[in-house]
Amino acid sequence: MSDEDVPRSRLSRRRRANSPAGTKKRRDVWVTAEEEAALIAKAARQKVTVPNLLLTAALSESSETPTERRAAMAELMAIHTLLARVSNNVNQIARHANAGDEFPQDAKVVLAYVREVAMRIDRTIEGLM
């Protein structure tokens, strides 16, 4: 029996099954030499062809787009700014509370804001998962 007569297992299959309707559209993608090398290496690790790798990555619902990633990063930077402002307010409240016996009434408002920012952080992290 030659190598050609040995059936390949389903797990080692490198190309998709033929579509009953046949191929309808062709898309050309231009990449740099570095991008090509990275695509070939990743396809080899996943044991698929480069076109199959590109197609499954593009059609996957679980992967994020660069636009979504930029939006998440902008949200995290906005949260960072909010936390910096809140920490300044908490320091001012602590300084005031340590200077006298009375606790400022604004402390409740600041603590509610801290909880709101913490919930926003939780929502952002959940959105990234």
C-alpha positions as CSV (number, residue, x, y, z in Angstrom):
1,M,0.0,0.0,0.0
2,S,1.5,3.4,-1.0
3,D,1.2,6.6,0.9
4,E,-1.5,7.7,-1.5
5,D,-3.7,4.7,-0.7
6,V,-3.7,5.4,3.0
7,P,-6.8,7.4,4.0
8,R,-6.0,10.5,6.1
9,S,-7.9,10.9,9.4
10,R,-10.6,13.6,9.7
11,L,-8.4,15.5,12.2
12,S,-5.5,15.9,9.8
13,R,-7.6,17.3,7.0
14,R,-6.1,20.6,5.8
15,R,-8.8,21.9,3.5
16,R,-12.5,22.4,3.7
17,A,-14.9,20.1,2.1
18,N,-16.1,21.2,-1.3
19,S,-19.3,23.3,-1.4
20,P,-22.2,21.8,-3.3
21,A,-22.7,25.1,-5.2
22,G,-19.0,25.5,-5.9
23,T,-16.8,28.5,-5.3
24,K,-18.7,31.7,-6.0
25,K,-16.3,34.6,-5.1
26,R,-12.6,35.0,-4.8
27,R,-10.9,37.6,-2.6
28,D,-7.2,38.6,-2.9
29,V,-5.4,39.8,0.2
30,W,-2.1,41.7,-0.1
31,V,0.2,41.2,2.9
32,T,3.8,42.1,3.6
33,A,6.5,39.5,3.8
34,E,6.4,39.6,7.6
35,E,2.6,39.2,7.7
36,E,2.9,36.3,5.2
37,A,5.5,34.5,7.4
38,A,3.2,35.1,10.5
39,L,0.2,33.7,8.6
40,I,2.1,30.6,7.4
41,A,3.4,29.9,10.9
42,K,0.0,30.3,12.6
43,A,-1.7,28.2,9.9
44,A,1.0,25.5,10.4
45,R,0.4,25.5,14.2
46,Q,-3.3,25.1,13.7
47,K,-2.8,22.6,10.9
48,V,-5.0,24.5,8.4
49,T,-4.3,26.4,5.2
50,V,-3.7,30.1,5.2
51,P,-7.0,30.8,3.4
52,N,-8.9,28.6,5.9
53,L,-7.2,30.4,8.7
54,L,-8.2,33.8,7.3
55,L,-11.8,32.8,6.6
56,T,-12.4,31.2,10.1
57,A,-10.8,34.2,11.8
58,A,-12.9,36.7,9.8
59,L,-16.2,34.8,10.3
60,S,-15.6,33.9,14.0
61,E,-18.1,35.6,16.3
62,S,-15.8,35.3,19.3
63,S,-12.9,37.3,18.1
64,E,-12.8,41.1,18.5
65,T,-12.1,43.6,15.7
66,P,-9.5,46.3,16.0
67,T,-12.3,48.8,16.2
68,E,-13.8,47.0,19.2
69,R,-10.4,46.8,20.8
70,R,-9.7,50.5,20.4
71,A,-13.2,51.3,21.9
72,A,-12.4,49.1,24.9
73,M,-9.0,50.8,25.3
74,A,-10.7,54.2,25.2
75,E,-13.2,53.1,27.8
76,L,-10.4,51.9,30.0
77,M,-8.5,55.2,29.7
78,A,-11.7,57.1,30.6
79,I,-12.1,54.9,33.6
80,H,-8.5,55.5,34.6
81,T,-9.2,59.3,34.5
82,L,-12.3,58.8,36.6
83,L,-10.4,56.8,39.2
84,A,-7.7,59.5,39.4
85,R,-10.4,62.1,40.1
86,V,-12.2,59.9,42.7
87,S,-8.9,59.1,44.5
88,N,-8.3,62.8,44.8
89,N,-11.7,63.4,46.3
90,V,-11.3,60.5,48.8
91,N,-7.9,62.0,49.9
92,Q,-9.6,65.3,50.5
93,I,-12.4,63.7,52.5
94,A,-9.9,61.7,54.6
95,R,-7.8,64.8,55.2
96,H,-11.0,66.7,56.3
97,A,-12.2,63.8,58.5
98,N,-8.8,63.5,60.2
99,A,-8.6,67.3,60.9
100,G,-11.8,67.3,62.9
101,D,-14.5,65.2,64.5
102,E,-17.2,65.6,61.9
103,F,-17.5,63.5,58.8
104,P,-18.4,65.5,55.7
105,Q,-21.9,65.0,54.2
106,D,-20.3,64.8,50.7
107,A,-18.7,61.5,51.6
108,K,-21.9,59.6,50.8
109,V,-22.0,61.1,47.4
110,V,-18.3,60.3,46.7
111,L,-18.8,56.7,47.9
112,A,-21.8,56.3,45.6
113,Y,-19.7,57.6,42.7
114,V,-16.9,55.2,43.6
115,R,-19.4,52.3,43.4
116,E,-20.7,53.6,40.1
117,V,-17.1,53.7,38.7
118,A,-16.4,50.2,40.0
119,M,-19.6,48.9,38.3
120,R,-18.4,50.6,35.0
121,I,-15.1,48.8,35.3
122,D,-16.9,45.5,35.9
123,R,-19.0,46.0,32.8
124,T,-16.0,46.9,30.7
125,I,-14.1,43.8,31.7
126,E,-17.1,41.6,31.0
127,G,-17.4,43.2,27.6
128,L,-13.8,42.2,26.9
129,M,-14.4,38.6,27.8
